[in-house]
């Protein structure tokens, strides 16, 4: 084979390799997420023309992502993992930063995709706790830290876990306009959840100018959340943000919530009190009877 023919073959093979992203299995992707700082994953399926178009857009920016982020850019076909990050179907692009996923929901244009990834190299959603919530949000005073859109969650809630990538996407779209955060209802944010009457998760509340607006829309896609935070909240009922509770008030609220969540305790308590009353009355009657017998003798 001549040198020219050999070089032509190399170019041809190189073009073939560049015509598609590297395909990985779900196990391979999990390993990449755990070990690599940045991973861009295209969730795709066979015989999908739209999927091919999205893949071509990613191919055009793959070199930029590798050079600037040392990112892995791969695709997974018919993956079972997609439902962890999106309510939709293929194609879907998920951007992992140190394992934290962000579901891309913008236009399928290479420049916009690249800009989104470059501007969100770090996770956006802030973790708030009982100790930091009021200090950072100033929710009850409506002061200087801006608006806050908060998701209340729990680690054992499947729907909450599936919200993670979408909630990061909301944070990316609202960045520098509205703060996006989350609170663990059952541990580090339990008192805060009681303060705002959060009983179930996931639950979403927008805090704006001393008022709170509960997101009661059944749609949990990024566009609906963004629309609510930017404008639609005006159609919701605004509640005055309650001031932080004292330890005693929080204890009372915790007791009320416990009784509400465990109605059997009230029933058991009622039965116990009833038994005690019967025993007490029976004991007094017995004593009266004994005294009466003694007098008769």
BAFI-3210 file (N, C-alpha, C; in Angstrom, 3 decimals, decimal comma, padded with zeros to 6 digits):
// residues 297
n [1|2|3|4|5|6|7|8|9|10|11|12|13|14|15|16|17|18|19|20|21|22|23|24|25|26|27|28|29|30|31|32|33|34|35|36|37|38|39|40|41|42|43|44|45|46|47|48|49|50|51|52|53|54|55|56|57|58|59|60|61|62|63|64|65|66|67|68|69|70|71|72|73|74|75|76|77|78|79|80|81|82|83|84|85|86|87|88|89|90|91|92|93|94|95|96|97|98|99|100|101|102|103|104|105|106|107|108|109|110|111|112|113|114|115|116|117|118|119|120|121|122|123|124|125|126|127|128|129|130|131|132|133|134|135|136|137|138|139|140|141|142|143|144|145|146|147|148|149|150|151|152|153|154|155|156|157|158|159|160|161|162|163|164|165|166|167|168|169|170|171|172|173|174|175|176|177|178|179|180|181|182|183|184|185|186|187|188|189|190|191|192|193|194|195|196|197|198|199|200|201|202|203|204|205|206|207|208|209|210|211|212|213|214|215|216|217|218|219|220|221|222|223|224|225|226|227|228|229|230|231|232|233|234|235|236|237|238|239|240|241|242|243|244|245|246|247|248|249|250|251|252|253|254|255|256|257|258|259|260|261|262|263|264|265|266|267|268|269|270|271|272|273|274|275|276|277|278|279|280|281|282|283|284|285|286|287|288|289|290|291|292|293|294|295|296|297]
n.u [000,855|000,596|002,094|000,421|-002,074|-002,236|-002,309|-004,709|-006,449|-006,154|-007,246|-009,838|-010,639|-010,379|-012,359|-014,588|-014,514|-014,979|-017,552|-019,438|-020,358|-018,595|-019,865|-021,242|-021,953|-024,540|-023,266|-020,653|-021,034|-021,832|-019,448|-017,778|-019,048|-018,520|-015,739|-014,699|-014,372|-015,921|-018,573|-020,309|-023,272|-025,112|-028,284|-029,707|-031,406|-031,916|-032,402|-033,381|-033,995|-033,955|-032,329|-029,917|-029,396|-028,958|-026,710|-024,864|-024,591|-023,317|-020,972|-019,707|-018,869|-017,373|-014,539|-013,923|-015,022|-013,445|-010,905|-011,200|-012,427|-011,584|-013,432|-015,463|-017,230|-019,936|-022,210|-025,230|-027,205|-030,629|-030,899|-031,453|-031,073|-031,975|-034,474|-033,841|-033,096|-034,750|-038,111|-038,882|-038,339|-035,812|-034,088|-031,792|-029,731|-027,356|-025,412|-022,765|-021,253|-018,745|-020,246|-022,767|-025,797|-026,971|-029,695|-029,840|-031,817|-032,102|-031,945|-031,198|-028,484|-025,153|-023,526|-025,035|-025,322|-022,631|-021,997|-023,749|-022,725|-020,127|-020,623|-021,682|-020,022|-019,807|-021,956|-025,226|-027,475|-028,176|-027,574|-029,612|-029,977|-031,433|-029,904|-028,810|-030,807|-032,565|-030,650|-029,332|-031,409|-033,118|-035,858|-038,204|-037,985|-037,682|-035,387|-032,161|-031,054|-032,309|-034,723|-035,877|-036,095|-037,208|-036,724|-038,160|-037,072|-036,397|-033,897|-034,719|-036,791|-038,043|-039,089|-037,992|-035,257|-035,239|-035,744|-033,427|-031,574|-033,208|-033,812|-031,328|-031,113|-033,115|-031,939|-029,730|-030,950|-032,184|-030,174|-028,331|-030,563|-032,636|-032,300|-031,733|-032,516|-032,352|-033,875|-033,455|-036,023|-036,309|-034,040|-031,485|-033,042|-035,417|-036,777|-037,171|-038,860|-041,134|-041,774|-042,765|-044,928|-044,578|-045,381|-045,280|-043,077|-041,677|-041,748|-042,357|-041,435|-041,670|-039,937|-040,437|-039,975|-040,848|-043,061|-044,537|-044,918|-046,599|-045,783|-048,076|-048,647|-049,191|-047,299|-043,907|-041,736|-038,837|-039,417|-041,954|-041,442|-039,665|-041,247|-043,149|-041,558|-040,662|-042,913|-045,549|-046,178|-047,594|-050,225|-050,738|-051,641|-050,411|-048,638|-047,940|-044,644|-043,814|-042,241|-039,045|-039,314|-039,467|-037,561|-039,408|-041,912|-041,371|-041,091|-043,695|-045,002|-043,775|-044,742|-047,488|-047,408|-046,440|-048,530|-050,457|-049,423|-049,410|-052,018|-052,829|-051,621|-053,095|-055,497|-054,645|-053,879|-056,354|-057,725|-056,125|-056,476|-059,194|-059,266|-057,831|-059,587|-061,805|-060,633|-059,970|-062,505|-063,692|-062,017|-062,591|-065,308|-065,072|-063,690|-065,608|-067,581|-066,262|-065,925|-068,588|-069,385|-067,843|-068,984|-071,501|-070,933]
n.v [-001,194|002,171|005,205|007,425|006,244|004,930|007,069|008,203|006,188|006,282|008,805|008,320|006,365|007,851|009,763|008,111|007,306|009,750|010,204|009,447|009,383|007,930|004,865|003,741|001,458|001,240|000,572|001,348|004,093|004,800|004,299|006,225|008,567|008,414|008,580|010,596|014,151|015,757|014,817|014,317|013,078|011,564|010,442|008,105|006,391|003,609|003,993|006,655|009,671|012,304|011,935|011,409|013,896|015,461|014,189|014,849|017,597|017,550|016,273|018,284|020,012|018,500|018,402|020,922|020,652|018,609|019,784|022,094|021,257|018,745|016,789|013,831|012,730|011,013|008,420|006,691|003,939|003,225|003,342|002,409|004,262|006,763|007,534|008,371|010,956|012,417|013,143|012,748|011,334|009,737|011,912|012,870|015,097|014,936|016,547|015,943|017,072|016,471|014,297|015,379|015,796|017,676|018,384|019,085|021,513|023,350|025,018|022,920|023,578|023,933|026,045|027,140|024,916|024,425|026,861|026,749|024,550|025,424|027,626|026,541|024,932|024,207|022,825|024,299|024,512|025,389|024,077|024,336|024,723|024,286|025,987|027,781|028,786|031,141|033,100|033,192|033,455|035,448|035,392|036,101|038,811|039,862|040,994|041,762|039,617|038,621|036,775|033,444|030,137|027,210|023,751|021,258|018,231|014,667|012,206|009,564|009,671|008,793|010,277|012,737|012,248|011,853|014,403|015,814|016,381|017,939|020,053|021,243|022,142|024,076|025,852|026,639|028,012|030,118|031,450|034,040|035,604|034,494|032,770|029,330|026,565|023,846|021,912|019,595|017,853|016,013|015,937|017,912|020,103|019,990|021,576|023,937|023,027|022,413|024,961|026,127|024,597|022,213|019,088|016,938|015,549|015,680|019,231|022,587|025,948|029,387|032,150|035,498|038,881|038,916|037,302|034,054|031,627|028,854|026,160|024,582|023,290|020,486|019,756|018,914|019,779|021,491|023,887|024,638|025,158|027,319|029,217|029,653|030,762|033,118|034,569|033,397|032,962|035,086|034,501|032,769|032,090|034,315|033,940|035,302|035,259|033,247|034,167|033,039|030,197|029,930|027,745|026,472|026,862|025,464|022,902|022,427|022,507|020,331|018,268|018,426|017,812|015,225|013,874|014,244|012,803|010,320|009,077|006,930|007,165|009,072|007,665|005,499|006,903|007,918|005,568|004,621|006,637|006,328|003,744|004,221|005,979|004,316|002,372|003,976|004,905|002,446|001,617|003,536|003,003|000,431|000,909|002,418|000,485|-001,356|000,190|000,587|-002,067|-002,496|-000,675|-001,778|-004,047]
n.w [000,000|-000,907|000,475|000,313|-000,020|002,405|004,228|003,408|004,157|006,923|007,441|006,642|008,503|010,822|010,394|010,514|013,171|014,384|013,752|015,546|019,023|021,800|022,854|025,872|028,577|031,133|033,541|032,952|032,691|035,299|036,625|035,440|036,332|039,042|039,140|037,464|037,041|035,309|033,259|030,305|029,238|026,710|026,460|024,513|021,786|019,564|016,012|015,924|014,758|015,742|017,951|016,686|015,542|017,830|018,819|016,831|017,291|019,785|019,034|017,600|019,592|021,234|021,282|022,343|024,914|025,925|025,843|027,468|029,851|030,362|029,988|029,821|027,064|026,227|025,081|025,939|025,205|025,112|027,931|031,338|033,252|032,603|033,642|036,148|035,916|034,230|033,191|030,704|027,404|025,343|023,030|025,675|027,449|029,951|032,320|034,295|037,214|039,251|040,023|040,458|038,868|036,007|034,130|030,792|029,245|027,281|024,042|021,243|020,253|019,382|020,401|022,504|024,161|024,839|026,146|028,336|029,751|030,326|031,936|034,184|035,803|038,394|040,961|041,308|042,992|046,308|049,565|052,263|055,814|059,133|060,680|058,848|057,193|057,680|058,017|055,532|053,618|054,602|054,756|056,224|056,556|054,072|052,968|051,733|050,233|048,020|045,954|046,750|045,699|046,844|047,373|049,288|050,579|050,982|051,658|051,243|049,493|046,457|044,302|044,917|044,552|041,812|041,033|041,227|039,014|037,397|039,110|039,394|036,796|036,792|038,573|037,030|034,929|036,243|037,371|039,006|039,131|040,656|043,673|044,017|045,967|048,387|051,030|053,588|054,772|056,904|058,503|058,718|058,162|059,541|061,492|060,057|058,031|059,549|060,380|058,041|057,474|056,006|055,064|053,341|050,835|047,493|048,025|047,017|047,437|046,814|047,949|048,398|048,840|051,597|051,494|050,867|048,328|047,439|045,339|043,591|041,303|039,211|037,300|036,991|035,479|034,139|032,742|033,661|036,374|036,125|034,833|036,838|038,899|037,744|036,895|037,044|039,710|040,646|040,328|042,327|045,767|048,071|051,045|054,254|055,393|058,083|061,169|062,482|064,615|068,211|070,411|072,140|070,837|068,522|069,534|070,420|067,933|066,711|068,290|067,724|064,976|065,134|066,421|064,511|062,381|063,509|064,360|065,882|068,310|069,687|069,929|071,442|073,705|074,529|075,117|077,195|079,123|079,541|080,662|083,010|084,289|084,717|086,371|088,557|089,428|090,016|092,071|094,059|094,549|095,540|097,928|099,298|099,605|101,242|103,535|104,247|104,884|107,138|108,937|109,255|110,651]
ca.u [000,000|001,403|001,993|-000,754|-003,249|-002,258|-002,780|-006,124|-007,169|-006,167|-008,217|-011,163|-010,932|-010,548|-013,673|-015,588|-014,530|-015,530|-018,940|-020,335|-019,782|-018,279|-021,019|-020,912|-023,062|-024,945|-022,209|-019,525|-021,395|-021,755|-018,033|-017,280|-019,625|-017,843|-014,287|-014,336|-014,946|-016,952|-019,055|-021,494|-023,866|-026,285|-029,162|-030,244|-031,953|-031,671|-033,353|-033,986|-033,403|-033,693|-031,161|-028,735|-029,141|-028,370|-025,359|-024,017|-024,293|-022,317|-019,715|-019,082|-018,267|-016,653|-013,136|-013,890|-015,294|-012,271|-009,777|-011,440|-012,888|-011,136|-014,691|-015,823|-018,468|-020,305|-023,648|-025,759|-028,347|-031,722|-030,443|-032,418|-030,735|-032,582|-035,599|-033,304|-032,767|-035,706|-039,433|-039,119|-037,744|-034,631|-032,756|-031,622|-028,324|-027,143|-024,065|-022,380|-020,135|-018,398|-021,343|-024,043|-026,325|-027,758|-030,404|-029,852|-033,163|-032,100|-032,002|-030,184|-027,532|-023,856|-023,003|-025,790|-024,959|-021,279|-022,044|-024,408|-021,804|-018,985|-021,062|-022,202|-019,043|-020,039|-023,391|-025,869|-028,451|-027,571|-028,162|-029,922|-030,282|-032,094|-028,969|-028,440|-031,924|-032,999|-029,489|-029,020|-032,565|-033,813|-037,199|-039,276|-037,802|-037,676|-034,286|-031,277|-030,424|-033,039|-035,759|-035,382|-036,993|-036,678|-037,334|-038,049|-036,888|-035,810|-033,017|-035,374|-037,922|-037,646|-039,425|-037,016|-034,009|-035,406|-035,830|-032,119|-031,029|-034,108|-033,697|-030,089|-031,417|-033,851|-030,940|-028,903|-031,742|-032,543|-028,915|-028,110|-031,842|-033,323|-031,525|-032,405|-031,938|-033,131|-033,842|-033,760|-037,146|-036,295|-032,827|-030,892|-034,003|-036,707|-037,436|-037,579|-040,025|-042,285|-042,080|-043,528|-046,029|-044,261|-045,663|-044,922|-042,008|-041,071|-042,608|-041,591|-041,954|-040,939|-039,910|-040,230|-040,404|-041,558|-044,193|-044,194|-045,865|-046,437|-045,925|-049,084|-048,889|-048,793|-046,164|-042,606|-040,691|-038,070|-040,067|-043,053|-040,831|-039,090|-042,377|-043,729|-040,647|-040,489|-044,118|-046,826|-046,435|-048,549|-051,563|-050,846|-051,949|-049,215|-048,754|-046,904|-043,636|-043,764|-040,916|-038,450|-039,950|-038,647|-037,442|-040,652|-042,920|-041,004|-041,400|-045,150|-045,350|-043,298|-045,682|-048,728|-047,149|-046,299|-049,872|-051,171|-048,887|-049,591|-053,307|-052,997|-051,154|-054,245|-056,441|-054,066|-053,949|-057,757|-058,029|-055,392|-057,150|-060,473|-058,996|-057,448|-060,805|-062,601|-059,930|-060,096|-063,891|-063,902|-061,280|-063,335|-066,517|-064,670|-063,374|-066,883|-068,253|-065,552|-066,240|-069,980|-069,423|-067,251|-069,955|-072,599|-070,459]
ca.v [000,000|003,384|006,098|008,274|005,418|004,672|008,297|008,346|005,230|006,819|009,903|007,724|005,739|008,935|010,337|007,176|007,374|011,033|010,318|009,088|009,423|006,630|004,243|003,073|000,810|001,908|000,348|002,207|005,476|004,938|004,361|007,532|009,575|008,309|008,808|011,760|015,406|016,202|013,819|014,691|011,829|011,639|009,275|007,972|005,080|003,227|004,432|007,903|010,740|013,453|011,563|011,569|015,336|015,918|013,635|015,657|018,856|017,260|015,969|019,538|020,709|017,530|018,793|022,063|020,133|017,844|020,704|023,072|020,637|017,346|016,066|012,666|012,950|009,652|008,183|005,419|003,592|002,535|003,238|002,393|005,351|008,025|007,899|009,006|012,351|013,101|012,545|012,594|010,206|010,089|012,120|013,750|015,353|015,171|017,049|015,586|017,805|015,774|013,392|016,093|015,908|018,803|018,014|020,199|021,681|024,494|024,740|021,976|024,325|023,647|027,175|027,268|023,777|024,667|027,978|026,268|023,678|026,209|028,557|025,798|023,888|023,827|022,701|025,591|024,447|025,525|023,257|025,155|023,976|025,093|027,011|028,767|029,208|032,536|033,973|033,339|033,875|036,589|035,187|036,784|040,262|040,271|041,954|042,042|038,476|038,265|035,749|032,075|029,058|026,141|022,422|020,449|016,859|013,718|011,298|008,295|009,963|008,483|011,429|013,792|011,878|012,075|015,844|016,438|016,931|019,002|021,198|021,910|022,847|025,281|026,749|027,180|028,959|031,279|031,913|035,479|036,297|033,890|031,718|028,034|025,820|022,712|021,708|018,224|017,977|015,092|015,963|019,228|021,181|019,565|022,713|024,852|022,426|022,615|026,394|026,481|023,667|021,233|017,758|015,938|015,927|017,005|020,411|023,718|027,238|030,576|033,204|036,764|040,110|038,653|036,404|032,736|031,152|027,405|025,629|023,526|022,825|019,078|019,576|019,072|019,966|022,711|025,062|025,037|025,762|028,611|030,115|029,999|031,623|034,414|035,359|032,770|033,000|036,170|033,903|031,913|032,783|034,691|033,866|036,010|034,325|033,248|034,421|031,820|029,755|029,714|026,310|025,960|026,810|024,381|021,650|022,280|022,170|018,980|017,368|018,450|017,064|013,803|013,352|014,240|011,709|009,056|009,179|005,815|007,608|009,706|006,604|004,762|007,768|007,975|004,272|004,566|007,533|005,688|002,632|004,798|006,514|003,171|001,781|004,915|004,858|001,125|001,593|004,337|002,248|-000,703|001,432|002,771|-000,766|-001,919|001,039|000,321|-003,359|-002,351|000,017|-002,712|-004,988]
ca.w [000,000|-000,987|001,620|000,119|000,240|003,851|004,883|003,082|004,989|008,291|007,485|006,558|009,795|011,792|010,143|011,000|014,638|014,815|013,329|016,645|020,359|022,388|023,514|027,132|029,261|032,378|034,533|032,575|033,007|036,754|037,004|035,023|037,227|040,343|039,086|036,665|037,522|034,376|032,307|029,530|028,757|025,844|026,549|023,171|021,454|018,179|014,996|016,411|013,961|016,622|018,761|015,825|015,409|019,096|018,876|015,941|017,977|020,798|018,346|017,200|020,740|022,071|021,439|023,276|026,255|026,357|026,053|028,540|031,091|030,424|030,193|029,025|026,329|025,838|024,914|026,426|024,368|025,816|029,316|032,434|034,160|032,186|034,513|037,353|035,646|033,371|033,053|029,279|026,710|024,578|023,585|026,831|027,774|031,381|032,580|035,663|037,797|040,501|040,333|040,572|037,503|035,521|032,905|029,845|028,688|026,379|022,604|020,774|019,444|019,981|021,159|023,755|025,009|025,359|027,091|029,562|030,475|030,798|032,984|035,334|036,125|039,787|041,289|041,541|044,082|047,636|050,634|053,433|057,038|060,174|061,161|057,829|056,349|057,851|057,833|054,108|052,822|055,201|054,197|056,957|056,479|052,670|052,880|050,592|049,569|046,816|046,023|046,917|045,290|047,696|047,333|050,506|050,116|051,922|050,908|050,922|048,603|045,081|043,456|045,227|043,894|040,376|040,807|041,388|037,765|036,925|040,013|038,992|035,549|037,199|039,131|035,945|034,139|037,070|037,972|039,133|039,252|041,790|044,321|044,041|047,084|048,864|052,483|053,997|055,703|058,028|059,318|058,965|057,958|060,109|062,140|058,984|057,372|060,449|060,368|056,849|057,281|054,971|055,598|052,353|049,913|047,399|048,052|046,495|047,899|046,388|048,958|047,680|049,522|052,843|051,272|050,337|047,331|047,298|043,986|043,675|039,941|039,116|036,394|037,631|034,476|034,396|032,171|034,549|037,559|035,752|034,583|038,138|039,651|037,094|036,680|037,344|041,151|040,898|040,337|043,503|047,023|048,819|052,501|054,986|055,883|059,551|061,750|063,042|065,845|069,402|070,691|072,737|069,781|067,609|070,230|070,356|066,557|066,469|068,965|066,935|063,740|065,476|066,678|063,234|061,566|064,223|065,069|066,823|069,628|070,324|070,276|072,565|074,869|074,967|075,748|078,469|080,068|079,877|081,584|084,299|084,913|085,185|087,519|089,691|089,912|090,633|093,337|095,038|094,902|096,390|099,258|099,936|099,985|102,403|104,700|104,580|105,535|108,469|109,785|109,538|111,686]
c.u [000,888|001,179|000,746|-002,032|-003,395|-002,793|-004,266|-006,971|-007,258|-007,193|-009,637|-011,580|-011,170|-011,912|-014,774|-015,705|-015,203|-017,009|-019,915|-019,594|-019,476|-019,504|-020,564|-022,162|-023,438|-023,863|-020,995|-019,802|-021,331|-020,320|-017,420|-017,770|-018,892|-016,395|-013,874|-015,054|-016,095|-017,285|-020,304|-022,041|-025,097|-027,063|-029,924|-030,856|-031,742|-032,787|-034,130|-033,302|-033,067|-032,459|-029,873|-028,381|-028,473|-026,936|-024,399|-023,648|-023,215|-020,961|-018,968|-018,396|-017,464|-015,206|-013,003|-014,100|-014,107|-011,126|-009,978|-011,786|-012,292|-012,340|-014,764|-017,162|-018,864|-021,805|-024,002|-027,065|-029,364|-031,375|-031,600|-032,205|-031,442|-033,684|-035,131|-033,140|-033,824|-037,040|-039,749|-038,474|-036,491|-034,994|-032,775|-030,135|-028,225|-025,664|-023,737|-021,141|-019,844|-019,579|-022,705|-024,600|-027,094|-028,382|-030,452|-031,234|-033,257|-032,227|-030,890|-029,318|-026,183|-023,327|-023,715|-025,471|-023,605|-021,278|-022,668|-023,454|-020,635|-019,381|-021,559|-021,294|-019,170|-021,541|-023,977|-026,755|-027,739|-028,309|-028,364|-030,298|-031,032|-031,201|-028,728|-029,630|-032,241|-031,844|-029,227|-030,197|-033,195|-035,281|-038,272|-039,165|-037,841|-036,563|-033,450|-030,742|-031,179|-034,102|-035,122|-036,470|-036,442|-037,467|-037,093|-038,049|-036,490|-035,001|-033,700|-036,586|-037,467|-037,920|-038,448|-035,689|-034,082|-035,492|-034,458|-031,596|-031,883|-033,980|-032,398|-030,305|-032,187|-032,866|-030,097|-029,652|-032,062|-031,319|-028,779|-029,405|-032,618|-032,440|-032,346|-031,718|-032,805|-032,913|-034,248|-034,806|-036,961|-035,022|-032,370|-031,870|-035,367|-037,465|-037,950|-038,814|-041,272|-042,723|-042,978|-044,633|-045,813|-044,413|-045,257|-043,819|-042,168|-042,126|-041,749|-042,252|-041,045|-041,064|-039,540|-040,816|-041,269|-042,793|-043,705|-045,324|-045,608|-046,684|-046,846|-049,444|-048,413|-047,601|-044,850|-041,476|-040,038|-038,780|-041,198|-042,512|-040,323|-040,193|-043,009|-042,847|-040,555|-041,773|-045,398|-047,167|-047,464|-049,983|-051,785|-051,148|-050,660|-049,469|-047,636|-045,930|-043,596|-042,344|-040,357|-039,065|-038,956|-038,535|-038,720|-041,739|-042,641|-041,320|-042,901|-045,571|-044,934|-044,243|-046,997|-048,555|-047,066|-047,672|-050,688|-050,725|-049,131|-050,885|-053,549|-052,555|-052,306|-055,254|-055,947|-054,145|-055,364|-058,155|-057,379|-056,077|-058,482|-060,303|-058,652|-058,675|-061,642|-061,974|-060,091|-061,496|-064,164|-063,220|-062,027|-064,609|-066,195|-064,385|-064,647|-067,620|-067,624|-065,872|-067,668|-070,118|-068,891|-068,235|-071,095|-072,201|-070,413]
c.v [001,241|004,252|006,975|007,507|005,143|005,882|008,518|007,411|005,711|007,934|009,362|007,108|006,798|009,571|009,443|007,250|008,652|011,174|009,964|009,205|008,019|006,097|003,501|002,406|001,615|001,760|001,224|003,659|005,728|005,072|005,707|008,628|009,593|008,781|010,083|013,015|015,869|015,092|014,372|013,412|012,124|010,344|009,185|006,596|004,818|003,746|005,673|009,069|011,963|013,181|011,765|013,041|015,891|015,417|014,439|016,986|018,653|016,940|017,242|020,250|019,756|017,950|019,954|021,585|019,356|018,783|021,590|022,429|019,255|016,426|014,825|012,962|011,616|009,566|006,808|005,155|002,779|002,301|003,230|003,571|006,664|008,474|008,505|010,512|013,112|012,374|012,267|011,338|010,674|011,006|013,040|013,886|015,661|015,482|016,794|016,382|017,216|014,925|014,049|016,333|017,195|018,368|019,221|020,307|022,877|024,082|023,768|022,686|024,255|024,803|027,314|026,129|024,015|025,770|027,542|025,431|024,469|027,121|027,856|024,625|023,407|023,684|024,044|025,584|024,479|024,635|024,141|024,265|024,874|026,241|028,117|029,386|030,693|033,502|034,238|033,900|035,175|036,585|036,005|038,301|040,769|041,240|041,787|040,831|037,994|037,211|034,373|031,088|027,786|024,843|021,734|018,981|015,958|012,712|009,998|008,471|009,768|009,660|012,582|013,512|012,147|013,554|016,496|017,114|018,068|020,247|021,963|022,693|024,137|026,310|027,407|028,247|030,239|031,938|033,431|036,287|035,816|032,791|030,430|027,156|024,618|022,545|020,266|018,265|017,158|015,112|017,398|020,379|020,891|020,731|023,710|024,328|022,602|024,073|026,769|025,474|022,686|019,840|016,649|016,469|015,135|018,115|021,622|025,028|028,351|031,637|034,515|037,923|039,841|037,790|035,075|032,251|029,662|026,986|024,415|022,956|021,370|018,828|019,855|019,126|021,326|023,967|025,563|025,711|027,172|029,635|030,574|031,010|033,022|035,240|034,719|032,802|034,074|035,645|033,001|032,756|033,059|034,666|034,687|034,999|034,369|033,487|033,118|031,470|029,670|028,213|025,715|025,815|025,663|023,022|021,374|021,847|020,741|017,959|017,273|017,632|015,570|013,165|013,280|013,075|010,347|009,096|008,054|006,197|008,249|008,656|005,821|005,580|007,837|006,693|004,181|005,416|006,923|004,557|003,154|005,341|005,378|002,543|002,664|004,870|003,535|001,034|002,372|003,612|001,082|-000,234|001,802|001,536|-001,378|-001,129|000,761|-001,017|-003,278|-001,675|-000,911|-003,702|-004,288]
c.w [000,000|000,233|001,524|000,440|001,725|004,615|004,632|003,930|006,425|008,434|007,469|007,880|010,867|011,637|010,644|012,504|015,114|014,505|014,430|017,973|020,847|023,134|024,757|027,694|030,502|033,449|034,240|032,955|034,512|037,217|036,621|035,960|038,562|040,286|038,354|037,147|036,629|033,389|031,625|028,903|027,910|025,981|025,227|022,966|019,967|017,274|015,428|015,708|014,812|017,476|017,968|015,667|016,675|019,215|017,987|016,579|019,042|020,174|017,978|018,360|021,630|022,316|022,418|024,709|026,804|026,696|027,277|029,876|031,352|030,648|029,317|028,365|025,709|025,589|025,469|025,685|025,169|027,293|030,307|033,391|033,811|033,130|035,835|037,171|034,861|033,359|031,592|028,714|025,974|023,405|024,798|027,102|029,258|031,600|034,045|036,079|039,158|040,974|040,417|039,169|037,244|034,201|031,972|029,206|027,758|024,920|022,214|019,745|020,133|020,839|022,504|024,708|025,650|026,405|028,419|030,397|031,067|031,958|034,242|035,682|037,563|040,018|041,685|042,776|045,433|048,632|051,858|054,609|058,014|060,631|060,138|057,093|056,488|057,606|056,350|053,305|053,294|054,762|054,900|056,887|055,047|052,372|051,605|049,839|048,340|047,046|046,123|046,516|045,929|047,512|048,672|050,078|051,267|051,110|050,496|050,009|047,153|044,152|043,683|044,531|042,393|040,031|040,752|040,131|037,235|037,793|039,751|037,701|035,832|037,749|038,058|035,154|034,929|037,708|037,894|039,128|040,473|042,358|044,361|045,075|047,417|050,362|052,772|055,109|056,978|058,866|059,549|058,779|058,557|060,740|061,101|058,269|058,238|060,434|059,199|056,530|056,151|055,565|054,641|051,446|048,618|047,447|047,726|046,930|047,379|047,474|048,260|048,482|050,744|052,698|050,695|049,433|047,101|045,841|044,056|042,299|039,824|038,202|037,116|036,606|034,685|033,882|033,070|035,806|037,251|035,512|035,887|038,867|039,057|037,026|037,216|038,829|041,504|040,957|041,555|044,736|047,784|050,318|053,145|055,563|057,410|060,050|062,295|064,394|066,998|069,639|071,272|071,677|068,813|068,223|070,191|068,958|066,211|067,093|068,195|065,662|064,012|065,695|065,398|062,366|062,199|065,033|066,059|068,226|070,394|070,773|071,485|073,845|075,427|075,683|077,120|079,531|080,507|080,865|082,969|085,039|085,491|086,418|088,744|090,294|090,613|091,991|094,417|095,483|095,824|097,801|100,013|100,419|101,230|103,661|105,177|105,318|106,961|109,430|110,180|110,639|113,040]
res [x|x|x|x|x|x|x|x|x|x|x|x|x|x|x|x|x|x|x|x|x|x|x|x|x|x|x|x|x|x|x|x|x|x|x|x|x|x|x|x|x|x|x|x|x|x|x|x|x|x|x|x|x|x|x|x|x|x|x|x|x|x|x|x|x|x|x|x|x|x|x|x|x|x|x|x|x|x|x|x|x|x|x|x|x|x|x|x|x|x|x|x|x|x|x|x|x|x|x|x|x|x|x|x|x|x|x|x|x|x|x|x|x|x|x|x|x|x|x|x|x|x|x|x|x|x|x|x|x|x|x|x|x|x|x|x|x|x|x|x|x|x|x|x|x|x|x|x|x|x|x|x|x|x|x|x|x|x|x|x|x|x|x|x|x|x|x|x|x|x|x|x|x|x|x|x|x|x|x|x|x|x|x|x|x|x|x|x|x|x|x|x|x|x|x|x|x|x|x|x|x|x|x|x|x|x|x|x|x|x|x|x|x|x|x|x|x|x|x|x|x|x|x|x|x|x|x|x|x|x|x|x|x|x|x|x|x|x|x|x|x|x|x|x|x|x|x|x|x|x|x|x|x|x|x|x|x|x|x|x|x|x|x|x|x|x|x|x|x|x|x|x|x|x|x|x|x|x|x|x|x|x|x|x|x|x|x|x|x|x|x|x|x|x|x|x|x]
***
